[in-house]
């Protein structure tokens, strides 16, 4: 604060001395001859009047006042050893301290994918109460090249009293609205200035850096050491592990976008450096937790699986519901490796939720996530949910592709979209789906009776207790009334005994037909087991087809 010294000469007196002293509170101030504080002035100080003397000095607060106006400066005019005239001014010193959330960085806060994220800086100054009232606060930020990137006043009445206050800064230039914080390459300095009228007090300068502004998260799937992609893969060989990688998308200066996968540490050195995100090849950087101090991220993986029920499209209940099951949470969980094991289920769906792990010392609750159980349409879950499908380990390509439907829902009267998207299917659609996925054949979906009309017949229209054993991959169509139309279809997987006929020891694969299935797995799902006695009853009519010779 400048201390102006304006003198009026009594008539005839142009000699003598000017004397400046601090008569109260001297320990709480420093006095300087210039605003850059290069030349200190020690009080008391005198100047010869004939030489004019200084017209202004600069006062810096060194310690906050204990009460209002507790510092006194006295300027006096002395002539012939006597004090002729004097004047006094009283001063109050107040301090401003600025801190960030963790005193080292700014951390963007947002609601999910809202790009208008707010960065919080906490400003703290003494509760001056009756001492004084601030008239405004000024927040400024400079980049490492000392260029001013932010300069804004805060005048809300609630901010101008003492205590801890939150100033919100969104990382943009307050004049142009452009993003100016570059987390990748820049560090910054910030200073807060409090004003009482023309008088001001600066905080200390705080260095900070920013975490990236997240705006999206994806799951990229990689087979072997290939390039991960966000599009769903086709069915994979059962012995191929699939790596699921979290890919985060962040915004930086100039509305540019960067993608990250893994931390900048040795443990992530073999992580991919390229990925295909929504059909576009992008470069993957490392999240700079070590070299730039970015906050760790927390990853929560969830399995998305169907709720098995008796779905029936003909009665308006043909859309499966889904649930999410926790499958691991950690700050290091950038990758989730899937290995298929011998089970009924070949279709797996995953969701990941990403949170900043340390905001204010704990998990922020601000999250970005990939689509999950609620990402559905009238057919069921959408292809935008991350899906991995494995082929069965069975003996022929046709059986392996048909088996890739294991774990889908049983939906009576299913339609093409549901079967093609591995959502669910009835008995006949499960068979056609496997054929379509095997070799890109364009076989249209049909009923069990339609299968009988379409494919080569190995055994035609025999009683259920007199069906010769077929070869693996043959299809049985069954009529429970003993006449057409055929109502059910199953795939023969292999013999379970040496009987020349089909028996309940033989192995099958089918979409569960309500009322006939009895396995340890949920009813109403596509699964494998042994032939059911009801399918081989003498009252049934059975034909054996060979759709894939």
C-alpha positions as CSV (number, residue, x, y, z in Angstrom):
1,X,0.0,0.0,0.0
2,X,1.4,3.4,-0.9
3,X,1.8,5.9,1.9
4,X,1.5,9.3,0.3
5,X,3.3,12.2,2.1
6,X,1.8,15.5,0.9
7,X,3.3,18.6,2.6
8,X,2.1,22.2,2.7
9,X,4.8,24.7,3.5
10,X,4.0,27.3,6.2
11,X,4.8,30.8,4.9
12,X,8.5,31.5,4.8
13,X,9.7,28.1,6.0
14,X,11.6,26.1,3.4
15,X,14.3,24.6,5.6
16,X,14.3,22.0,8.4
17,X,13.6,18.3,8.3
18,X,10.8,15.8,7.6
19,X,10.6,12.9,10.0
20,X,8.6,9.7,9.5
21,X,8.2,7.2,12.4
22,X,5.9,4.4,13.3
23,X,4.8,5.1,16.8
24,X,2.6,2.0,17.2
25,X,2.8,-1.5,15.7
26,X,6.1,-1.1,14.0
27,X,6.8,-4.8,14.1
28,X,3.8,-5.5,11.9
29,X,5.0,-3.5,8.8
30,X,7.9,-3.0,6.4
31,X,8.5,0.3,4.6
32,X,9.9,0.5,1.1
33,X,11.1,3.3,-1.2
34,X,9.7,1.6,-4.3
35,X,6.8,-0.7,-5.2
36,X,9.2,-3.5,-6.2
37,X,10.6,-3.6,-2.7
38,X,14.3,-3.2,-3.8
39,X,15.1,-0.4,-1.2
40,X,14.1,-0.7,2.4
41,X,13.4,2.4,4.5
42,X,14.3,2.1,8.2
43,X,12.2,4.1,10.6
44,X,12.5,6.6,12.1
45,X,13.8,8.3,8.9
46,X,14.5,12.0,8.3
47,X,14.9,14.0,5.1
48,X,16.2,17.6,4.6
49,X,13.4,19.8,3.7
50,X,15.5,21.8,1.3
51,X,16.1,18.6,-0.7
52,X,12.4,18.1,-1.1
53,X,12.1,14.6,0.6
54,X,10.1,11.7,-0.8
55,X,6.5,12.3,-1.7
56,X,5.5,8.6,-1.2
57,X,6.7,5.4,0.4
58,X,5.3,1.9,0.3
59,X,4.1,-0.1,3.2
60,X,4.0,-3.9,3.3
61,X,2.1,-5.8,6.1
62,X,4.3,-8.3,7.9
63,X,1.9,-9.4,10.5
64,X,-1.9,-9.2,10.8
65,X,-3.4,-6.6,13.0
66,X,-4.7,-7.5,16.4
67,X,-7.4,-4.9,16.2
68,X,-8.6,-2.2,13.8
69,X,-6.2,0.7,13.2
70,X,-3.5,-0.5,15.6
71,X,-0.6,0.7,13.5
72,X,0.2,4.4,13.6
73,X,2.5,6.4,11.3
74,X,3.5,10.0,12.2
75,X,5.0,12.5,9.8
76,X,6.4,15.7,11.4
77,X,8.2,18.9,10.3
78,X,11.1,20.1,12.4
79,X,12.8,23.5,12.2
80,X,15.7,24.8,14.4
81,X,15.4,21.7,16.6
82,X,11.7,22.1,17.3
83,X,8.7,20.2,15.9
84,X,6.6,22.7,14.0
85,X,3.7,20.6,12.7
86,X,2.8,16.9,12.4
87,X,0.1,14.5,11.1
88,X,-0.7,10.9,11.8
89,X,-2.4,8.0,9.9
90,X,-3.6,4.7,11.3
91,X,-3.3,1.5,9.3
92,X,-4.7,-2.0,9.6
93,X,-2.9,-5.0,8.2
94,X,-4.8,-8.1,7.1
95,X,-3.5,-11.2,5.6
96,X,-4.7,-13.6,2.8
97,X,-3.6,-17.2,2.5
98,X,-4.4,-19.4,-0.5
99,X,-4.4,-23.1,-0.5
100,X,-5.7,-25.7,-3.0
101,X,-7.4,-29.0,-2.2
102,X,-4.1,-30.7,-1.4
103,X,-1.7,-27.7,-1.7
104,X,-0.1,-29.1,-4.9
105,X,-2.7,-29.3,-7.6
106,X,-6.1,-28.3,-9.0
107,X,-8.5,-31.2,-9.4
108,X,-11.4,-30.8,-11.8
109,X,-14.8,-31.6,-10.3
110,X,-17.8,-32.4,-12.5
111,X,-21.0,-34.2,-12.8
112,X,-20.3,-37.3,-14.8
113,X,-19.6,-36.2,-18.4
114,X,-20.4,-32.5,-17.9
115,X,-17.5,-30.6,-19.6
116,X,-18.2,-27.5,-17.6
117,X,-16.2,-28.9,-14.7
118,X,-15.3,-26.7,-11.8
119,X,-11.9,-26.5,-10.1
120,X,-12.0,-25.5,-6.5
121,X,-9.4,-23.3,-4.8
122,X,-9.9,-22.6,-1.1
123,X,-8.9,-19.1,0.0
124,X,-8.4,-18.5,3.7
125,X,-8.0,-15.2,5.5
126,X,-8.4,-14.1,9.1
127,X,-11.9,-13.4,10.4
128,X,-11.5,-9.6,10.4
129,X,-15.0,-9.1,11.8
130,X,-15.3,-5.5,12.9
131,X,-11.8,-4.6,11.8
132,X,-12.6,-4.1,8.1
133,X,-14.6,-5.5,5.2
134,X,-13.0,-6.5,2.0
135,X,-14.4,-4.8,-1.0
136,X,-13.2,-7.3,-3.6
137,X,-10.9,-10.3,-4.2
138,X,-8.8,-10.8,-7.3
139,X,-7.5,-14.2,-8.4
140,X,-4.7,-14.4,-11.0
141,X,-2.8,-17.3,-12.5
142,X,0.3,-17.4,-14.6
143,X,1.8,-20.2,-16.7
144,X,5.4,-21.3,-16.5
145,X,6.3,-18.6,-19.2
146,X,4.9,-16.0,-16.8
147,X,2.0,-15.3,-19.1
148,X,-1.2,-14.3,-17.3
149,X,-3.8,-16.9,-18.0
150,X,-6.5,-15.9,-15.6
151,X,-7.5,-12.6,-13.9
152,X,-10.9,-12.3,-12.3
153,X,-12.6,-10.4,-9.5
154,X,-14.9,-11.9,-6.9
155,X,-17.3,-9.6,-5.1
156,X,-20.0,-11.8,-3.7
157,X,-20.8,-10.5,-0.2
158,X,-20.4,-13.9,1.3
159,X,-16.7,-14.0,0.1
160,X,-15.7,-10.7,1.7
161,X,-15.9,-11.8,5.3
162,X,-13.3,-13.9,7.1
163,X,-13.1,-17.6,7.1
164,X,-12.6,-20.3,4.5
165,X,-14.2,-19.8,1.2
166,X,-14.3,-21.7,-2.1
167,X,-13.4,-19.8,-5.3
168,X,-14.4,-21.7,-8.4
169,X,-12.2,-21.7,-11.5
170,X,-13.0,-23.8,-14.5
171,X,-9.5,-23.6,-16.2
172,X,-10.6,-21.2,-18.9
173,X,-9.7,-17.7,-19.9
174,X,-12.3,-15.5,-18.3
175,X,-12.3,-13.2,-21.3
176,X,-12.4,-15.6,-24.2
177,X,-13.7,-18.8,-22.5
178,X,-10.8,-20.8,-24.1
179,X,-9.3,-23.7,-22.2
180,X,-5.9,-22.4,-20.9
181,X,-4.7,-25.1,-18.5
182,X,-2.6,-27.7,-20.1
183,X,-2.1,-30.6,-17.7
184,X,0.3,-32.4,-20.0
185,X,3.0,-29.7,-20.3
186,X,2.5,-26.8,-17.9
187,X,2.8,-25.9,-14.3
188,X,1.2,-22.7,-12.9
189,X,1.4,-20.1,-10.2
190,X,-1.6,-18.4,-8.6
191,X,-2.0,-15.4,-6.3
192,X,-5.0,-14.0,-4.5
193,X,-5.2,-10.2,-3.7
194,X,-7.7,-8.7,-1.2
195,X,-8.7,-5.1,-1.5
196,X,-10.1,-2.6,1.0
197,X,-10.8,0.3,-1.2
198,X,-7.5,1.1,-3.0
199,X,-5.5,-0.7,-0.3
200,X,-4.5,-4.3,-1.1
201,X,-2.8,-7.3,0.3
202,X,-1.4,-10.2,-1.6
203,X,-1.3,-13.9,-0.7
204,X,1.8,-15.9,-1.1
205,X,2.3,-17.4,-4.6
206,X,1.1,-20.9,-4.9
207,X,2.5,-23.3,-7.6
208,X,0.0,-25.9,-8.8
209,X,-0.7,-28.2,-11.7
210,X,-3.9,-29.6,-13.0
211,X,-5.3,-33.1,-13.6
212,X,-6.7,-33.6,-17.0
213,X,-10.3,-32.8,-17.6
214,X,-11.9,-36.2,-18.2
215,X,-14.7,-36.3,-20.7
216,X,-15.0,-40.0,-21.6
217,X,-14.0,-43.6,-20.7
218,X,-14.0,-46.7,-22.9
219,X,-13.1,-50.4,-22.6
220,X,-10.8,-51.6,-25.3
221,X,-10.5,-55.3,-25.9
222,X,-7.2,-56.9,-27.0
223,X,-6.5,-60.5,-28.1
224,X,-2.9,-61.7,-27.8
225,X,-0.8,-58.5,-28.3
226,X,-3.0,-56.8,-30.8
227,X,-4.3,-53.3,-30.8
228,X,-7.3,-52.9,-28.4
229,X,-10.6,-51.7,-30.0
230,X,-13.8,-50.4,-28.4
231,X,-16.0,-52.3,-30.9
232,X,-17.2,-55.7,-29.8
233,X,-15.2,-58.6,-31.0
234,X,-16.5,-61.7,-32.8
235,X,-16.4,-65.0,-31.0
236,X,-12.9,-65.9,-29.9
237,X,-11.2,-69.3,-29.7
238,X,-11.7,-70.8,-26.2
239,X,-8.0,-70.8,-25.5
240,X,-7.4,-67.1,-26.3
241,X,-7.3,-64.8,-23.2
242,X,-8.8,-61.4,-23.8
243,X,-7.4,-58.3,-22.2
244,X,-9.8,-55.5,-21.4
245,X,-8.1,-52.1,-21.0
246,X,-9.5,-48.9,-19.6
247,X,-9.0,-46.0,-22.0
248,X,-9.8,-42.5,-20.7
249,X,-10.3,-39.4,-22.9
250,X,-9.3,-36.0,-21.6
251,X,-9.6,-32.5,-22.9
252,X,-6.7,-30.0,-22.9
253,X,-5.9,-26.6,-24.4
254,X,-7.4,-25.6,-27.7
255,X,-10.1,-28.2,-27.3
256,X,-7.6,-30.9,-28.2
257,X,-8.2,-34.4,-26.9
258,X,-5.8,-37.0,-25.5
259,X,-6.3,-40.7,-24.6
260,X,-4.6,-42.5,-21.8
261,X,-4.1,-46.1,-20.7
262,X,-2.0,-47.1,-17.7
263,X,0.2,-45.0,-15.4
264,X,3.6,-43.6,-16.3
265,X,5.4,-46.4,-14.3
266,X,7.4,-49.4,-15.3
267,X,4.6,-51.8,-14.4
268,X,2.6,-50.4,-17.4
269,X,5.4,-50.4,-20.0
270,X,3.9,-53.2,-22.0
271,X,0.5,-51.6,-22.2
272,X,-0.7,-50.7,-25.7
273,X,0.3,-47.3,-27.2
274,X,-2.4,-47.3,-30.0
275,X,-6.1,-48.2,-29.9
276,X,-9.1,-47.9,-32.1
277,X,-11.8,-45.9,-30.4
278,X,-15.2,-45.7,-32.1
279,X,-13.5,-46.6,-35.4
280,X,-10.7,-44.1,-35.2
281,X,-7.1,-45.0,-34.4
282,X,-5.7,-42.9,-31.5
283,X,-2.4,-42.7,-29.6
284,X,-2.5,-43.8,-26.0
285,X,-0.4,-41.8,-23.5
286,X,0.3,-42.8,-19.9
287,X,-1.5,-41.1,-17.0
288,X,1.2,-39.0,-15.4
289,X,0.7,-39.8,-11.8
290,X,4.5,-40.2,-11.2
291,X,6.0,-37.5,-13.4
292,X,3.3,-34.8,-13.3
293,X,1.6,-35.5,-10.0
294,X,-1.9,-36.3,-11.5
295,X,-4.3,-37.9,-9.1
296,X,-4.6,-41.7,-9.2
297,X,-7.8,-43.0,-10.8
298,X,-10.0,-45.6,-9.2
299,X,-11.5,-48.4,-11.4
300,X,-14.6,-50.4,-10.5
301,X,-15.3,-53.3,-12.8
302,X,-18.7,-54.8,-13.0
303,X,-20.1,-57.9,-14.8
304,X,-23.3,-57.2,-16.6
305,X,-25.4,-60.3,-16.8
306,X,-29.0,-61.2,-17.7
307,X,-31.7,-62.0,-15.2
308,X,-33.0,-65.4,-16.5
309,X,-36.7,-65.6,-16.8
310,X,-39.4,-67.0,-19.0
311,X,-39.3,-64.3,-21.7
312,X,-42.0,-64.5,-24.3
313,X,-42.1,-62.0,-27.1
314,X,-45.5,-63.1,-28.3
315,X,-47.0,-62.0,-25.0
316,X,-45.2,-58.7,-24.7
317,X,-42.5,-59.9,-22.3
318,X,-39.7,-60.4,-24.7
319,X,-37.1,-58.0,-23.4
320,X,-34.6,-59.4,-20.9
321,X,-33.6,-57.4,-17.8
322,X,-30.0,-57.2,-16.5
323,X,-28.0,-56.8,-13.3
324,X,-24.5,-55.8,-12.4
325,X,-22.1,-57.7,-10.2
326,X,-19.0,-56.2,-8.7
327,X,-15.9,-57.7,-10.1
328,X,-13.0,-55.8,-8.5
329,X,-12.1,-52.2,-7.5
330,X,-8.6,-50.7,-7.3
331,X,-6.6,-47.7,-8.4
332,X,-4.3,-50.0,-10.4
333,X,-7.0,-51.9,-12.2
334,X,-6.4,-50.4,-15.7
335,X,-6.6,-54.0,-17.2
336,X,-8.9,-56.9,-16.7
337,X,-7.8,-60.2,-18.2
338,X,-10.5,-62.7,-19.1
339,X,-9.9,-66.4,-19.5
340,X,-12.8,-68.6,-20.5
341,X,-13.2,-71.7,-18.4
342,X,-15.4,-74.8,-19.1
343,X,-18.8,-73.5,-18.2
344,X,-22.3,-73.0,-19.6
345,X,-21.7,-69.3,-20.2
346,X,-19.7,-68.1,-23.2
347,X,-21.1,-64.5,-23.3
348,X,-19.6,-62.0,-20.9
349,X,-20.4,-58.3,-20.7
350,X,-18.5,-55.7,-18.6
351,X,-18.8,-52.2,-17.4
352,X,-16.2,-50.0,-15.8
353,X,-16.6,-46.9,-13.5
354,X,-13.7,-44.5,-13.2
355,X,-13.4,-42.1,-10.4
356,X,-10.7,-39.6,-9.2
357,X,-9.2,-41.5,-6.3
358,X,-8.1,-38.6,-4.1
359,X,-10.0,-35.4,-3.9
360,X,-9.9,-33.9,-0.5
361,X,-8.3,-37.1,0.9
362,X,-11.0,-39.5,-0.3
363,X,-12.9,-40.9,-3.3
364,X,-14.5,-38.0,-5.0
365,X,-17.8,-39.6,-6.1
366,X,-17.3,-37.9,-9.5
367,X,-17.5,-40.7,-12.0
368,X,-17.2,-41.5,-15.6
369,X,-18.4,-44.9,-16.9
370,X,-19.0,-47.1,-19.8
371,X,-22.6,-48.3,-20.7
372,X,-24.1,-50.9,-18.3
373,X,-27.3,-52.8,-17.5
374,X,-29.6,-49.8,-18.3
375,X,-28.2,-49.5,-21.8
376,X,-31.1,-51.3,-23.5
377,X,-33.7,-51.0,-26.2
378,X,-36.9,-53.0,-26.9
379,X,-34.8,-56.0,-27.9
380,X,-32.5,-56.1,-24.9
381,X,-29.0,-54.9,-24.1
382,X,-27.3,-52.9,-26.7
383,X,-24.0,-53.6,-28.5
384,X,-22.5,-50.5,-26.9
385,X,-22.0,-52.6,-23.7
386,X,-18.6,-54.2,-23.8
387,X,-19.1,-57.8,-24.8
388,X,-16.6,-60.8,-25.0
389,X,-17.8,-64.1,-26.6
390,X,-15.8,-67.3,-26.7
391,X,-16.4,-70.3,-28.9
392,X,-17.0,-73.6,-27.2
393,X,-14.1,-76.2,-27.1
394,X,-16.2,-78.7,-29.0
395,X,-15.2,-80.9,-31.9
396,X,-16.3,-79.1,-35.0
397,X,-16.5,-75.4,-36.1
398,X,-20.2,-75.6,-36.4
399,X,-20.6,-76.9,-32.8
400,X,-18.1,-74.3,-31.5
401,X,-20.0,-71.4,-33.1
402,X,-23.4,-72.7,-32.0
403,X,-22.0,-73.1,-28.5
404,X,-20.9,-69.4,-28.5
405,X,-24.6,-68.7,-27.6
406,X,-24.2,-70.4,-24.2
407,X,-25.6,-68.2,-21.5
408,X,-28.0,-66.2,-23.7
409,X,-31.6,-65.9,-22.5
410,X,-34.3,-68.2,-23.7
411,X,-36.9,-65.9,-25.5
412,X,-39.9,-67.6,-27.0
413,X,-40.6,-66.0,-30.4
414,X,-37.2,-64.2,-30.5
415,X,-36.3,-62.1,-33.5
416,X,-33.2,-61.7,-35.6
417,X,-31.7,-58.7,-33.7
418,X,-31.9,-60.6,-30.4
419,X,-30.1,-63.6,-31.7
420,X,-27.4,-61.7,-33.7
421,X,-26.6,-59.5,-30.6
422,X,-26.2,-62.5,-28.3
423,X,-29.2,-61.3,-26.2
424,X,-31.4,-64.3,-26.3
425,X,-33.2,-66.7,-28.7
426,X,-35.6,-69.6,-28.8
427,X,-34.5,-73.1,-29.8
428,X,-34.7,-72.7,-33.6
429,X,-33.1,-69.2,-33.6
430,X,-30.2,-70.5,-31.6
431,X,-29.4,-73.0,-34.3
432,X,-29.7,-70.5,-37.2
433,X,-27.6,-68.0,-35.2
434,X,-24.8,-70.5,-34.9
435,X,-25.0,-71.2,-38.7
436,X,-24.9,-67.5,-39.5
437,X,-21.9,-66.9,-37.3
438,X,-20.0,-69.9,-38.6
439,X,-19.3,-68.9,-42.1
440,X,-21.3,-65.7,-42.7
441,X,-24.1,-67.7,-44.3
442,X,-27.3,-65.7,-44.8
443,X,-29.7,-68.3,-43.5
444,X,-32.9,-66.6,-42.3
445,X,-34.3,-67.2,-38.9
446,X,-37.3,-69.6,-38.8
447,X,-39.2,-72.0,-36.5
448,X,-38.4,-75.6,-35.5
449,X,-40.8,-76.7,-38.2
450,X,-39.1,-74.4,-40.7
451,X,-35.8,-76.1,-39.9
452,X,-37.4,-79.4,-41.0
453,X,-38.4,-77.9,-44.4
454,X,-35.0,-76.3,-45.0
455,X,-32.2,-78.7,-44.1
456,X,-31.0,-82.2,-45.2
457,X,-32.9,-85.0,-43.4
458,X,-30.8,-87.8,-42.0
459,X,-33.7,-89.6,-40.2
460,X,-37.2,-88.6,-41.1
461,X,-40.2,-88.8,-38.8
462,X,-39.6,-91.6,-36.3
463,X,-40.9,-92.2,-32.8
464,X,-38.8,-90.6,-30.1
465,X,-37.7,-94.0,-28.7
466,X,-36.4,-95.2,-32.0
467,X,-34.1,-92.4,-33.2
468,X,-30.7,-93.8,-34.5
469,X,-27.7,-92.1,-33.0
470,X,-26.7,-89.2,-35.3
471,X,-23.3,-87.6,-35.7
472,X,-22.2,-84.6,-33.6
473,X,-23.7,-81.4,-34.9
474,X,-26.9,-82.9,-36.2
475,X,-30.1,-81.3,-35.2
476,X,-33.2,-83.0,-33.8
477,X,-36.6,-81.4,-34.4
478,X,-39.3,-82.7,-32.0
479,X,-43.1,-82.8,-32.1
480,X,-44.6,-83.6,-28.7
481,X,-48.0,-84.3,-30.3
482,X,-46.6,-86.9,-32.7
483,X,-47.4,-84.9,-35.8
484,X,-46.3,-81.7,-37.4
485,X,-45.6,-78.9,-36.8
486,X,-42.3,-79.6,-35.0
487,X,-42.2,-77.6,-31.8
488,X,-38.6,-77.9,-30.4
489,X,-35.1,-78.4,-31.7
490,X,-31.8,-79.4,-30.1
491,X,-28.2,-80.0,-31.3
492,X,-26.7,-83.5,-30.7
493,X,-23.2,-83.0,-29.2
494,X,-22.1,-86.6,-28.9
495,X,-22.9,-90.1,-27.7
496,X,-23.0,-91.0,-24.0
497,X,-23.3,-94.7,-24.4
498,X,-23.1,-97.5,-26.9
499,X,-26.9,-97.9,-27.5
500,X,-27.7,-97.7,-31.2
501,X,-30.6,-95.4,-30.3
502,X,-30.7,-91.9,-28.8
503,X,-30.9,-92.2,-25.0
504,X,-30.9,-89.9,-22.0
505,X,-27.2,-90.5,-21.7
506,X,-26.4,-88.7,-24.9
507,X,-25.3,-85.0,-24.9
508,X,-27.3,-82.1,-26.3
509,X,-27.1,-78.3,-26.6
510,X,-30.3,-76.2,-26.8
511,X,-32.2,-73.1,-25.8
512,X,-34.1,-74.3,-22.8
513,X,-37.6,-75.3,-23.5
514,X,-39.9,-74.4,-20.6
515,X,-41.1,-77.4,-18.8
516,X,-38.5,-79.9,-20.2
517,X,-35.2,-78.7,-18.9
518,X,-33.8,-79.7,-15.6
519,X,-30.1,-78.7,-15.1
520,X,-28.2,-77.1,-12.2
521,X,-28.0,-73.9,-14.2
522,X,-30.8,-71.3,-14.4
523,X,-33.8,-72.3,-16.3
524,X,-34.6,-70.4,-19.5
525,X,-31.1,-70.1,-20.8
526,X,-29.1,-71.5,-23.7
527,X,-27.1,-74.3,-22.2
528,X,-25.9,-77.9,-22.6
529,X,-26.8,-81.1,-20.8
530,X,-28.1,-84.6,-21.6
531,X,-31.1,-85.6,-23.6
532,X,-34.4,-85.3,-21.7
533,X,-36.7,-88.3,-21.5
534,X,-39.6,-86.2,-22.7
535,X,-37.9,-85.6,-26.0
536,X,-37.4,-89.4,-26.6
537,X,-40.8,-90.6,-25.6
538,X,-42.5,-93.0,-28.0
539,X,-45.4,-90.5,-28.4
540,X,-43.0,-87.9,-29.8
541,X,-42.2,-87.5,-33.5
542,X,-38.5,-86.8,-34.2
543,X,-36.5,-86.0,-37.3
544,X,-32.7,-85.7,-37.5
545,X,-31.3,-82.9,-39.8
546,X,-27.8,-82.0,-41.0
547,X,-27.6,-78.2,-41.5
548,X,-23.8,-78.2,-41.8
549,X,-22.7,-81.3,-43.8
